[in-house]
Amino acid sequence: MLHIIRRDPYQCGYEQARWTLATLLDHCAWLDLTTLPGLWQLLRRLGIHYKRGREYVHSPDPHYLEKQAWIMARLAEARTDPERIALLYLDEVTFYRQPSVASAYAAKGTDQARAQRSHRSNTHSRVLAAMNALSGQVTYVQQNHITVPALRKFYSTLHETYPQAETLYVVQDNWPVHAHPDVTVVLEKQQYPWWPTTPSNWPQTPSAKLTPDTLPIQLVFLPTYASWCNPIEKLWRRLKQQQLHLHRLSDAWDALKQRVCTFLDQFSTGSTDLLRYTGLLPT
């Protein structure tokens, strides 16, 4: 049923923007149901509910399906031969001294949970991390800025983390810095067919002072403007929900940074729970 309700009713001959029980009953004659309450009960059993929608932006990438298929093919390679091949999902996240506002329990009435702000400036830090698609192992660094040298060093760290892997597929978004020639200079020759666009004023070749390397890492880029395709985004969601929303460390910046590290360290050797949470392991 999900593949039906996700379609535009107009594509199925119904001149309306949303599905109703009546149109679903008419369209799904193969269900052999005759009443709206009967269909409603079936949808409930299937876990399909009538609920409020949300805004989103659909990826405008004309190669969306091809890129997704490319990623799935690389993931299949890793599952077939995990000793030689690993696939990692990479991303960056920024967090701030000041707590973010979110829902929390409070007394009935006008009382609300409070985000305790500091009088200091809203300092920020960043995390660069890669999550193994098969084990849930998270490798990360935390620093103020994610720069070209930082990315080069992180790729070396990934190679050291998986020394037995003959190929490391690293899936990431299309942030131009990911494709900077001073980053890719340390990697083996790349095979990805849809290389991201970089600013026209950027150099097309790496700096002469850099020593080329052949780290066995292949970059795989997500469809443009499609962050939902990167499972590590759900790791950031859990980090924010458990540690950053309404935190009480706005005047203890070092302690907050350590709390983020402690949270990530629990996945340093892998986590089945994280794989399940991010959708990489069926429930």
C-alpha atoms as an extended CHARMM CRD file, in Angstrom:
* protein
*
       283  EXT
         1         1  MET       CA              0.0000000000        0.0000000000        0.0000000000  PROA      1               0.0000000000
         2         2  LEU       CA              2.8580000000        2.3960000000        0.6970000000  PROA      2               0.0000000000
         3         3  HSD       CA              3.8620000000        2.4980000000       -2.9560000000  PROA      3               0.0000000000
         4         4  ILE       CA              0.2960000000        3.5990000000       -3.7620000000  PROA      4               0.0000000000
         5         5  ILE       CA             -0.1830000000        6.3130000000       -1.1250000000  PROA      5               0.0000000000
         6         6  ARG       CA              3.1860000000        7.8550000000       -2.0490000000  PROA      6               0.0000000000
         7         7  ARG       CA              2.0490000000        8.3820000000       -5.6140000000  PROA      7               0.0000000000
         8         8  ASP       CA              0.2490000000       11.4750000000       -6.8720000000  PROA      8               0.0000000000
         9         9  PRO       CA             -3.4830000000       10.6070000000       -7.1540000000  PROA      9               0.0000000000
        10        10  TYR       CA             -3.5180000000       12.4200000000      -10.4960000000  PROA      10              0.0000000000
        11        11  GLN       CA             -1.2110000000        9.7230000000      -11.8630000000  PROA      11              0.0000000000
        12        12  CYS       CA             -3.9180000000        7.1930000000      -11.0420000000  PROA      12              0.0000000000
        13        13  GLY       CA             -6.7760000000        9.1520000000      -12.5950000000  PROA      13              0.0000000000
        14        14  TYR       CA             -8.0940000000       10.9630000000       -9.5040000000  PROA      14              0.0000000000
        15        15  GLU       CA             -8.3250000000       14.7480000000       -9.7390000000  PROA      15              0.0000000000
        16        16  GLN       CA             -7.2380000000       15.5640000000       -6.2160000000  PROA      16              0.0000000000
        17        17  ALA       CA             -3.9290000000       16.2310000000       -4.4570000000  PROA      17              0.0000000000
        18        18  ARG       CA             -4.3300000000       13.7460000000       -1.5910000000  PROA      18              0.0000000000
        19        19  TRP       CA             -5.6030000000       10.2120000000       -1.2170000000  PROA      19              0.0000000000
        20        20  THR       CA             -8.8160000000        9.6170000000        0.7090000000  PROA      20              0.0000000000
        21        21  LEU       CA            -10.3010000000        6.3810000000        1.9630000000  PROA      21              0.0000000000
        22        22  ALA       CA            -12.8560000000        6.5570000000       -0.8430000000  PROA      22              0.0000000000
        23        23  THR       CA            -10.2860000000        6.9140000000       -3.6210000000  PROA      23              0.0000000000
        24        24  LEU       CA             -8.0590000000        4.2290000000       -2.1090000000  PROA      24              0.0000000000
        25        25  LEU       CA            -11.0220000000        1.8570000000       -1.8640000000  PROA      25              0.0000000000
        26        26  ASP       CA            -11.8920000000        2.5420000000       -5.4870000000  PROA      26              0.0000000000
        27        27  HSD       CA             -8.3030000000        2.1950000000       -6.7210000000  PROA      27              0.0000000000
        28        28  CYS       CA             -7.4770000000       -0.9440000000       -4.7200000000  PROA      28              0.0000000000
        29        29  ALA       CA            -10.2910000000       -3.1850000000       -5.8810000000  PROA      29              0.0000000000
        30        30  TRP       CA             -7.9040000000       -6.1260000000       -5.5560000000  PROA      30              0.0000000000
        31        31  LEU       CA             -8.1860000000       -5.8340000000       -1.7710000000  PROA      31              0.0000000000
        32        32  ASP       CA            -11.7210000000       -7.1970000000       -2.0330000000  PROA      32              0.0000000000
        33        33  LEU       CA            -13.0170000000       -4.7090000000        0.5550000000  PROA      33              0.0000000000
        34        34  THR       CA            -16.3990000000       -3.0170000000        0.3340000000  PROA      34              0.0000000000
        35        35  THR       CA            -16.5240000000       -0.5110000000        3.1980000000  PROA      35              0.0000000000
        36        36  LEU       CA            -14.4930000000        2.4890000000        4.2990000000  PROA      36              0.0000000000
        37        37  PRO       CA            -14.2480000000        1.2540000000        7.9340000000  PROA      37              0.0000000000
        38        38  GLY       CA            -12.8790000000       -2.0480000000        6.6510000000  PROA      38              0.0000000000
        39        39  LEU       CA            -10.1750000000       -0.2530000000        4.6520000000  PROA      39              0.0000000000
        40        40  TRP       CA             -9.3970000000        1.9830000000        7.6400000000  PROA      40              0.0000000000
        41        41  GLN       CA             -8.8450000000       -1.0510000000        9.8450000000  PROA      41              0.0000000000
        42        42  LEU       CA             -6.5880000000       -2.6540000000        7.2350000000  PROA      42              0.0000000000
        43        43  LEU       CA             -4.4740000000        0.5060000000        6.9740000000  PROA      43              0.0000000000
        44        44  ARG       CA             -4.1220000000        0.5550000000       10.7640000000  PROA      44              0.0000000000
        45        45  ARG       CA             -2.8680000000       -3.0240000000       10.7440000000  PROA      45              0.0000000000
        46        46  LEU       CA             -0.3490000000       -2.0870000000        8.0470000000  PROA      46              0.0000000000
        47        47  GLY       CA              0.9230000000        0.8140000000       10.1280000000  PROA      47              0.0000000000
        48        48  ILE       CA             -0.4850000000        3.4620000000        7.7700000000  PROA      48              0.0000000000
        49        49  HSD       CA             -2.0830000000        6.4420000000        9.5240000000  PROA      49              0.0000000000
        50        50  TYR       CA             -3.6810000000        9.7370000000        8.5030000000  PROA      50              0.0000000000
        51        51  LYS       CA             -1.2480000000       12.3400000000        9.8330000000  PROA      51              0.0000000000
        52        52  ARG       CA              0.0680000000       15.8240000000        9.2120000000  PROA      52              0.0000000000
        53        53  GLY       CA              2.5530000000       16.2070000000        6.3610000000  PROA      53              0.0000000000
        54        54  ARG       CA              5.7870000000       18.1790000000        6.3510000000  PROA      54              0.0000000000
        55        55  GLU       CA              7.6150000000       20.4050000000        3.9360000000  PROA      55              0.0000000000
        56        56  TYR       CA             10.5530000000       19.0750000000        1.9580000000  PROA      56              0.0000000000
        57        57  VAL       CA             12.6070000000       19.8620000000       -1.1100000000  PROA      57              0.0000000000
        58        58  HSD       CA             12.9150000000       17.1110000000       -3.6890000000  PROA      58              0.0000000000
        59        59  SER       CA             16.3700000000       16.5440000000       -5.0800000000  PROA      59              0.0000000000
        60        60  PRO       CA             16.6090000000       18.2330000000       -8.4890000000  PROA      60              0.0000000000
        61        61  ASP       CA             19.4310000000       15.9040000000       -9.5180000000  PROA      61              0.0000000000
        62        62  PRO       CA             18.6370000000       14.4200000000      -12.9660000000  PROA      62              0.0000000000
        63        63  HSD       CA             20.8850000000       11.4530000000      -12.0850000000  PROA      63              0.0000000000
        64        64  TYR       CA             19.1950000000       10.7760000000       -8.7350000000  PROA      64              0.0000000000
        65        65  LEU       CA             18.2100000000        7.1830000000       -9.5180000000  PROA      65              0.0000000000
        66        66  GLU       CA             21.5180000000        6.3440000000      -11.1900000000  PROA      66              0.0000000000
        67        67  LYS       CA             23.5180000000        7.6960000000       -8.2520000000  PROA      67              0.0000000000
        68        68  GLN       CA             21.3890000000        5.7890000000       -5.7650000000  PROA      68              0.0000000000
        69        69  ALA       CA             21.8510000000        2.6190000000       -7.8050000000  PROA      69              0.0000000000
        70        70  TRP       CA             25.6280000000        3.2200000000       -7.8510000000  PROA      70              0.0000000000
        71        71  ILE       CA             25.6860000000        3.4900000000       -4.0550000000  PROA      71              0.0000000000
        72        72  MET       CA             23.5790000000        0.3490000000       -3.6320000000  PROA      72              0.0000000000
        73        73  ALA       CA             25.9150000000       -1.5540000000       -5.9640000000  PROA      73              0.0000000000
        74        74  ARG       CA             28.9460000000       -0.4980000000       -3.9050000000  PROA      74              0.0000000000
        75        75  LEU       CA             27.1240000000       -1.4790000000       -0.7100000000  PROA      75              0.0000000000
        76        76  ALA       CA             26.4060000000       -4.8920000000       -2.2210000000  PROA      76              0.0000000000
        77        77  GLU       CA             30.1360000000       -5.2710000000       -2.9530000000  PROA      77              0.0000000000
        78        78  ALA       CA             30.9590000000       -4.5190000000        0.6850000000  PROA      78              0.0000000000
        79        79  ARG       CA             28.4080000000       -7.0390000000        1.9270000000  PROA      79              0.0000000000
        80        80  THR       CA             29.7180000000       -9.6910000000       -0.4270000000  PROA      80              0.0000000000
        81        81  ASP       CA             33.3800000000       -9.2250000000        0.4970000000  PROA      81              0.0000000000
        82        82  PRO       CA             33.6510000000       -7.2890000000        3.8010000000  PROA      82              0.0000000000
        83        83  GLU       CA             37.2790000000       -8.3160000000        4.3180000000  PROA      83              0.0000000000
        84        84  ARG       CA             38.4300000000       -6.5010000000        1.1870000000  PROA      84              0.0000000000
        85        85  ILE       CA             35.7980000000       -3.7850000000        0.7470000000  PROA      85              0.0000000000
        86        86  ALA       CA             34.2140000000       -1.3310000000        3.1900000000  PROA      86              0.0000000000
        87        87  LEU       CA             31.5920000000        1.3390000000        2.6150000000  PROA      87              0.0000000000
        88        88  LEU       CA             31.4390000000        4.3690000000        4.8960000000  PROA      88              0.0000000000
        89        89  TYR       CA             28.9710000000        7.2390000000        5.0770000000  PROA      89              0.0000000000
        90        90  LEU       CA             30.7470000000       10.5440000000        5.7720000000  PROA      90              0.0000000000
        91        91  ASP       CA             29.3700000000       13.8860000000        6.8910000000  PROA      91              0.0000000000
        92        92  GLU       CA             30.0460000000       16.9470000000        9.0270000000  PROA      92              0.0000000000
        93        93  VAL       CA             27.9140000000       18.5260000000       11.7380000000  PROA      93              0.0000000000
        94        94  THR       CA             28.2040000000       21.8110000000       13.6260000000  PROA      94              0.0000000000
        95        95  PHE       CA             27.1720000000       22.2470000000       17.2540000000  PROA      95              0.0000000000
        96        96  TYR       CA             27.0480000000       25.3610000000       19.4010000000  PROA      96              0.0000000000
        97        97  ARG       CA             27.6800000000       26.5750000000       22.9160000000  PROA      97              0.0000000000
        98        98  GLN       CA             24.0820000000       27.7680000000       23.2720000000  PROA      98              0.0000000000
        99        99  PRO       CA             21.5090000000       24.9720000000       23.6580000000  PROA      99              0.0000000000
       100       100  SER       CA             18.8620000000       24.4750000000       21.0120000000  PROA      100             0.0000000000
       101       101  VAL       CA             15.2130000000       24.7400000000       22.0150000000  PROA      101             0.0000000000
       102       102  ALA       CA             13.1800000000       21.5460000000       21.9530000000  PROA      102             0.0000000000
       103       103  SER       CA             10.2480000000       19.8690000000       23.6660000000  PROA      103             0.0000000000
       104       104  ALA       CA             10.6690000000       18.5250000000       27.1980000000  PROA      104             0.0000000000
       105       105  TYR       CA              8.4990000000       17.6400000000       30.1730000000  PROA      105             0.0000000000
       106       106  ALA       CA              7.2960000000       20.5440000000       32.3380000000  PROA      106             0.0000000000
       107       107  ALA       CA              4.4780000000       21.3120000000       34.7450000000  PROA      107             0.0000000000
       108       108  LYS       CA              1.0060000000       21.8380000000       33.3540000000  PROA      108             0.0000000000
       109       109  GLY       CA              0.1710000000       25.4570000000       32.5420000000  PROA      109             0.0000000000
       110       110  THR       CA              2.4200000000       28.2420000000       31.3580000000  PROA      110             0.0000000000
       111       111  ASP       CA              5.6470000000       26.7590000000       32.7250000000  PROA      111             0.0000000000
       112       112  GLN       CA              8.0670000000       25.5840000000       29.9950000000  PROA      112             0.0000000000
       113       113  ALA       CA             11.4230000000       23.8820000000       29.8300000000  PROA      113             0.0000000000
       114       114  ARG       CA             14.1240000000       26.5300000000       29.5250000000  PROA      114             0.0000000000
       115       115  ALA       CA             17.1680000000       26.6150000000       27.2690000000  PROA      115             0.0000000000
       116       116  GLN       CA             19.7540000000       28.0710000000       29.6470000000  PROA      116             0.0000000000
       117       117  ARG       CA             21.7370000000       30.5950000000       27.6010000000  PROA      117             0.0000000000
       118       118  SER       CA             25.2190000000       31.8490000000       28.3440000000  PROA      118             0.0000000000
       119       119  HSD       CA             26.1810000000       35.5140000000       28.1300000000  PROA      119             0.0000000000
       120       120  ARG       CA             29.1970000000       34.4200000000       26.1190000000  PROA      120             0.0000000000
       121       121  SER       CA             29.3200000000       34.3850000000       22.3370000000  PROA      121             0.0000000000
       122       122  ASN       CA             27.7620000000       31.3850000000       20.6190000000  PROA      122             0.0000000000
       123       123  THR       CA             30.9880000000       29.4710000000       20.0230000000  PROA      123             0.0000000000
       124       124  HSD       CA             30.7820000000       26.5300000000       17.6230000000  PROA      124             0.0000000000
       125       125  SER       CA             32.7080000000       23.3730000000       16.8960000000  PROA      125             0.0000000000
       126       126  ARG       CA             32.4520000000       20.8090000000       14.1280000000  PROA      126             0.0000000000
       127       127  VAL       CA             32.5860000000       17.0320000000       13.8860000000  PROA      127             0.0000000000
       128       128  LEU       CA             33.7830000000       15.1480000000       10.8180000000  PROA      128             0.0000000000
       129       129  ALA       CA             32.7740000000       11.4940000000       10.9610000000  PROA      129             0.0000000000
       130       130  ALA       CA             32.4300000000        8.3450000000        8.8790000000  PROA      130             0.0000000000
       131       131  MET       CA             30.0770000000        5.4860000000        9.7620000000  PROA      131             0.0000000000
       132       132  ASN       CA             30.6340000000        1.9350000000        8.5510000000  PROA      132             0.0000000000
       133       133  ALA       CA             27.5150000000        0.7300000000        6.7290000000  PROA      133             0.0000000000
       134       134  LEU       CA             27.9710000000       -2.8740000000        7.8880000000  PROA      134             0.0000000000
       135       135  SER       CA             29.2280000000       -2.5700000000       11.4760000000  PROA      135             0.0000000000
       136       136  GLY       CA             28.0660000000        0.8570000000       12.6150000000  PROA      136             0.0000000000
       137       137  GLN       CA             31.6410000000        1.7390000000       13.6200000000  PROA      137             0.0000000000
       138       138  VAL       CA             32.1040000000        5.5220000000       13.7840000000  PROA      138             0.0000000000
       139       139  THR       CA             35.4560000000        7.2180000000       13.1600000000  PROA      139             0.0000000000
       140       140  TYR       CA             35.5180000000       10.9380000000       13.8630000000  PROA      140             0.0000000000
       141       141  VAL       CA             37.5050000000       14.0840000000       14.6060000000  PROA      141             0.0000000000
       142       142  GLN       CA             36.2620000000       17.2040000000       16.3850000000  PROA      142             0.0000000000
       143       143  GLN       CA             37.7230000000       20.6160000000       15.6050000000  PROA      143             0.0000000000
       144       144  ASN       CA             36.6940000000       24.2020000000       14.9790000000  PROA      144             0.0000000000
       145       145  HSD       CA             36.8690000000       24.0440000000       11.1880000000  PROA      145             0.0000000000
       146       146  ILE       CA             36.8400000000       21.2780000000        8.5810000000  PROA      146             0.0000000000
       147       147  THR       CA             39.5220000000       22.3350000000        6.1120000000  PROA      147             0.0000000000
       148       148  VAL       CA             41.2060000000       20.7750000000        3.0920000000  PROA      148             0.0000000000
       149       149  PRO       CA             44.1950000000       19.6010000000        5.1930000000  PROA      149             0.0000000000
       150       150  ALA       CA             41.7670000000       18.2040000000        7.7820000000  PROA      150             0.0000000000
       151       151  LEU       CA             40.0060000000       16.1360000000        5.1160000000  PROA      151             0.0000000000
       152       152  ARG       CA             43.3310000000       14.8170000000        3.7950000000  PROA      152             0.0000000000
       153       153  LYS       CA             44.3590000000       13.7990000000        7.2950000000  PROA      153             0.0000000000
       154       154  PHE       CA             40.9740000000       12.1960000000        7.9600000000  PROA      154             0.0000000000
       155       155  TYR       CA             41.2610000000       10.0190000000        4.8550000000  PROA      155             0.0000000000
       156       156  SER       CA             44.6140000000        8.8100000000        6.1460000000  PROA      156             0.0000000000
       157       157  THR       CA             42.9460000000        8.0400000000        9.4690000000  PROA      157             0.0000000000
       158       158  LEU       CA             40.2640000000        6.0020000000        7.6840000000  PROA      158             0.0000000000
       159       159  HSD       CA             42.9500000000        4.0150000000        5.8790000000  PROA      159             0.0000000000
       160       160  GLU       CA             44.6700000000        3.3450000000        9.2050000000  PROA      160             0.0000000000
       161       161  THR       CA             41.3480000000        2.2920000000       10.7240000000  PROA      161             0.0000000000
       162       162  TYR       CA             40.7080000000       -0.2260000000        7.9390000000  PROA      162             0.0000000000
       163       163  PRO       CA             44.2310000000       -1.3500000000        6.9610000000  PROA      163             0.0000000000
       164       164  GLN       CA             42.9990000000       -4.6470000000        5.4980000000  PROA      164             0.0000000000
       165       165  ALA       CA             40.5410000000       -3.0170000000        3.0790000000  PROA      165             0.0000000000
       166       166  GLU       CA             41.6460000000       -2.9550000000       -0.5300000000  PROA      166             0.0000000000
       167       167  THR       CA             38.9170000000       -0.4250000000       -1.3240000000  PROA      167             0.0000000000
       168       168  LEU       CA             37.1600000000        2.0470000000        0.9510000000  PROA      168             0.0000000000
       169       169  TYR       CA             34.0460000000        3.5660000000       -0.5890000000  PROA      169             0.0000000000
       170       170  VAL       CA             33.2890000000        6.8580000000        1.1640000000  PROA      170             0.0000000000
       171       171  VAL       CA             29.7780000000        8.1630000000        0.4670000000  PROA      171             0.0000000000
       172       172  GLN       CA             29.3360000000       11.9000000000        1.0380000000  PROA      172             0.0000000000
       173       173  ASP       CA             27.4800000000       15.0030000000       -0.0650000000  PROA      173             0.0000000000
       174       174  ASN       CA             28.4660000000       17.4540000000       -2.7850000000  PROA      174             0.0000000000
       175       175  TRP       CA             30.1540000000       20.1150000000       -0.6420000000  PROA      175             0.0000000000
       176       176  PRO       CA             32.7760000000       21.3980000000       -3.1140000000  PROA      176             0.0000000000
       177       177  VAL       CA             35.6080000000       21.0160000000       -0.5950000000  PROA      177             0.0000000000
       178       178  HSD       CA             35.0710000000       17.2420000000       -0.7460000000  PROA      178             0.0000000000
       179       179  ALA       CA             36.1690000000       17.3330000000       -4.3870000000  PROA      179             0.0000000000
       180       180  HSD       CA             39.0070000000       19.8580000000       -4.0400000000  PROA      180             0.0000000000
       181       181  PRO       CA             42.0940000000       18.6710000000       -5.9440000000  PROA      181             0.0000000000
       182       182  ASP       CA             44.2080000000       19.2630000000       -2.8150000000  PROA      182             0.0000000000
       183       183  VAL       CA             42.0120000000       16.6600000000       -1.0960000000  PROA      183             0.0000000000
       184       184  THR       CA             41.8460000000       14.0410000000       -3.8260000000  PROA      184             0.0000000000
       185       185  VAL       CA             45.6010000000       14.2490000000       -4.4790000000  PROA      185             0.0000000000
       186       186  VAL       CA             46.1590000000       11.7180000000       -1.6850000000  PROA      186             0.0000000000
       187       187  LEU       CA             43.6480000000        9.2300000000       -3.1170000000  PROA      187             0.0000000000
       188       188  GLU       CA             43.9240000000        6.6220000000       -5.8280000000  PROA      188             0.0000000000
       189       189  LYS       CA             42.4970000000        7.3960000000       -9.2680000000  PROA      189             0.0000000000
       190       190  GLN       CA             38.7730000000        8.0470000000       -8.8830000000  PROA      190             0.0000000000
       191       191  GLN       CA             36.0710000000        6.1370000000      -10.7750000000  PROA      191             0.0000000000
       192       192  TYR       CA             32.8510000000        7.9320000000       -9.8270000000  PROA      192             0.0000000000
       193       193  PRO       CA             31.0010000000        8.9740000000      -13.0360000000  PROA      193             0.0000000000
       194       194  TRP       CA             29.2160000000       12.1070000000      -11.7290000000  PROA      194             0.0000000000
       195       195  TRP       CA             31.9390000000       14.2900000000      -10.2270000000  PROA      195             0.0000000000
       196       196  PRO       CA             30.6560000000       17.3630000000       -8.3400000000  PROA      196             0.0000000000
       197       197  THR       CA             31.0160000000       20.8480000000       -9.7450000000  PROA      197             0.0000000000
       198       198  THR       CA             33.6310000000       23.0240000000       -8.0440000000  PROA      198             0.0000000000
       199       199  PRO       CA             33.9000000000       26.8470000000       -8.1720000000  PROA      199             0.0000000000
       200       200  SER       CA             35.3250000000       28.1370000000      -11.4330000000  PROA      200             0.0000000000
       201       201  ASN       CA             38.0690000000       30.0860000000       -9.6340000000  PROA      201             0.0000000000
       202       202  TRP       CA             39.4150000000       26.9640000000       -7.9460000000  PROA      202             0.0000000000
       203       203  PRO       CA             42.5620000000       25.2690000000       -9.2960000000  PROA      203             0.0000000000
       204       204  GLN       CA             41.9620000000       22.1990000000      -11.4140000000  PROA      204             0.0000000000
       205       205  THR       CA             45.1930000000       20.5160000000      -10.3400000000  PROA      205             0.0000000000
       206       206  PRO       CA             46.6300000000       19.9730000000       -6.8510000000  PROA      206             0.0000000000
       207       207  SER       CA             49.2130000000       22.2380000000       -5.2960000000  PROA      207             0.0000000000
       208       208  ALA       CA             52.7490000000       21.4510000000       -6.3950000000  PROA      208             0.0000000000
       209       209  LYS       CA             53.9370000000       21.3600000000       -2.7760000000  PROA      209             0.0000000000
       210       210  LEU       CA             51.7050000000       18.3940000000       -1.9690000000  PROA      210             0.0000000000
       211       211  THR       CA             52.9990000000       14.8640000000       -2.2790000000  PROA      211             0.0000000000
       212       212  PRO       CA             50.5610000000       12.6380000000       -4.2060000000  PROA      212             0.0000000000
       213       213  ASP       CA             49.4700000000        9.4100000000       -2.5570000000  PROA      213             0.0000000000
       214       214  THR       CA             47.3640000000        6.4010000000       -3.5340000000  PROA      214             0.0000000000
       215       215  LEU       CA             45.1710000000        5.7590000000       -0.5310000000  PROA      215             0.0000000000
       216       216  PRO       CA             42.7090000000        3.0060000000       -1.5900000000  PROA      216             0.0000000000
       217       217  ILE       CA             39.6990000000        5.2910000000       -1.1680000000  PROA      217             0.0000000000
       218       218  GLN       CA             36.9830000000        5.8430000000       -3.7560000000  PROA      218             0.0000000000
       219       219  LEU       CA             34.7090000000        8.8430000000       -3.2450000000  PROA      219             0.0000000000
       220       220  VAL       CA             31.0110000000        8.3020000000       -3.9330000000  PROA      220             0.0000000000
       221       221  PHE       CA             28.8020000000       11.3910000000       -4.0440000000  PROA      221             0.0000000000
       222       222  LEU       CA             25.1530000000       11.5070000000       -3.0870000000  PROA      222             0.0000000000
       223       223  PRO       CA             22.4640000000       12.9980000000       -5.3320000000  PROA      223             0.0000000000
       224       224  THR       CA             22.4840000000       16.7760000000       -4.9530000000  PROA      224             0.0000000000
       225       225  TYR       CA             20.2810000000       18.3000000000       -2.2490000000  PROA      225             0.0000000000
       226       226  ALA       CA             19.3340000000       14.8590000000       -0.9400000000  PROA      226             0.0000000000
       227       227  SER       CA             20.6180000000       14.6860000000        2.6210000000  PROA      227             0.0000000000
       228       228  TRP       CA             18.0020000000       12.0310000000        3.4280000000  PROA      228             0.0000000000
       229       229  CYS       CA             20.0780000000        9.5940000000        1.3550000000  PROA      229             0.0000000000
       230       230  ASN       CA             22.9000000000        9.7270000000        3.9140000000  PROA      230             0.0000000000
       231       231  PRO       CA             22.1540000000        7.4930000000        6.9520000000  PROA      231             0.0000000000
       232       232  ILE       CA             24.7400000000        9.2610000000        9.1170000000  PROA      232             0.0000000000
       233       233  GLU       CA             22.3400000000       12.2130000000        9.2630000000  PROA      233             0.0000000000
       234       234  LYS       CA             20.3370000000       10.1360000000       11.7400000000  PROA      234             0.0000000000
       235       235  LEU       CA             23.4150000000        9.8520000000       13.9420000000  PROA      235             0.0000000000
       236       236  TRP       CA             23.4420000000       13.6560000000       14.1180000000  PROA      236             0.0000000000
       237       237  ARG       CA             19.7350000000       13.5660000000       14.9280000000  PROA      237             0.0000000000
       238       238  ARG       CA             20.3690000000       11.2710000000       17.8880000000  PROA      238             0.0000000000
       239       239  LEU       CA             23.3050000000       13.4260000000       19.0240000000  PROA      239             0.0000000000
       240       240  LYS       CA             21.1030000000       16.5220000000       19.0490000000  PROA      240             0.0000000000
       241       241  GLN       CA             18.1970000000       14.7710000000       20.7400000000  PROA      241             0.0000000000
       242       242  GLN       CA             20.2700000000       13.1690000000       23.5000000000  PROA      242             0.0000000000
       243       243  GLN       CA             23.0320000000       15.7210000000       24.1110000000  PROA      243             0.0000000000
       244       244  LEU       CA             22.4710000000       19.1270000000       22.4990000000  PROA      244             0.0000000000
       245       245  HSD       CA             18.7960000000       20.0860000000       22.7980000000  PROA      245             0.0000000000
       246       246  LEU       CA             18.2820000000       22.0080000000       26.0730000000  PROA      246             0.0000000000
       247       247  HSD       CA             21.7430000000       21.0940000000       27.3620000000  PROA      247             0.0000000000
       248       248  ARG       CA             22.9090000000       22.8660000000       30.5400000000  PROA      248             0.0000000000
       249       249  LEU       CA             26.5650000000       23.3850000000       29.6430000000  PROA      249             0.0000000000
       250       250  SER       CA             26.4500000000       26.7560000000       27.9040000000  PROA      250             0.0000000000
       251       251  ASP       CA             28.9830000000       28.0800000000       30.4290000000  PROA      251             0.0000000000
       252       252  ALA       CA             31.1110000000       24.9290000000       30.2540000000  PROA      252             0.0000000000
       253       253  TRP       CA             32.1800000000       24.7810000000       26.6160000000  PROA      253             0.0000000000
       254       254  ASP       CA             34.9910000000       22.2420000000       27.1120000000  PROA      254             0.0000000000
       255       255  ALA       CA             32.6320000000       19.9590000000       29.0200000000  PROA      255             0.0000000000
       256       256  LEU       CA             30.0700000000       20.1500000000       26.2300000000  PROA      256             0.0000000000
       257       257  LYS       CA             32.6950000000       19.2450000000       23.6240000000  PROA      257             0.0000000000
       258       258  GLN       CA             33.7770000000       16.3010000000       25.7590000000  PROA      258             0.0000000000
       259       259  ARG       CA             30.1650000000       15.1980000000       26.0990000000  PROA      259             0.0000000000
       260       260  VAL       CA             29.8840000000       15.0870000000       22.2910000000  PROA      260             0.0000000000
       261       261  CYS       CA             33.0680000000       12.9930000000       22.1230000000  PROA      261             0.0000000000
       262       262  THR       CA             31.7950000000       10.6250000000       24.8050000000  PROA      262             0.0000000000
       263       263  PHE       CA             28.5670000000       10.1660000000       22.8590000000  PROA      263             0.0000000000
       264       264  LEU       CA             30.4510000000        9.2990000000       19.6530000000  PROA      264             0.0000000000
       265       265  ASP       CA             32.9850000000        7.0850000000       21.4220000000  PROA      265             0.0000000000
       266       266  GLN       CA             30.2740000000        4.5540000000       22.2510000000  PROA      266             0.0000000000
       267       267  PHE       CA             30.2260000000        3.6410000000       18.5390000000  PROA      267             0.0000000000
       268       268  SER       CA             34.0080000000        3.3360000000       18.1420000000  PROA      268             0.0000000000
       269       269  THR       CA             33.8750000000       -0.4480000000       17.7380000000  PROA      269             0.0000000000
       270       270  GLY       CA             30.5290000000       -0.6700000000       15.9490000000  PROA      270             0.0000000000
       271       271  SER       CA             26.9040000000       -0.7910000000       17.0100000000  PROA      271             0.0000000000
       272       272  THR       CA             23.9940000000       -2.9310000000       15.8690000000  PROA      272             0.0000000000
       273       273  ASP       CA             21.6570000000       -0.4740000000       17.5660000000  PROA      273             0.0000000000
       274       274  LEU       CA             23.0660000000        2.4050000000       15.5120000000  PROA      274             0.0000000000
       275       275  LEU       CA             22.6800000000        0.4330000000       12.2880000000  PROA      275             0.0000000000
       276       276  ARG       CA             19.0600000000       -0.2380000000       13.1580000000  PROA      276             0.0000000000
       277       277  TYR       CA             18.4440000000        3.3890000000       14.1260000000  PROA      277             0.0000000000
       278       278  THR       CA             19.9240000000        4.7220000000       10.8950000000  PROA      278             0.0000000000
       279       279  GLY       CA             17.9570000000        2.2830000000        8.7520000000  PROA      279             0.0000000000
       280       280  LEU       CA             20.9380000000        0.2060000000        7.6460000000  PROA      280             0.0000000000
       281       281  LEU       CA             19.7500000000       -2.8600000000        9.5360000000  PROA      281             0.0000000000
       282       282  PRO       CA             16.1590000000       -4.0790000000        9.2160000000  PROA      282             0.0000000000
       283       283  THR       CA             14.1860000000       -4.0260000000       12.4430000000  PROA      283             0.0000000000
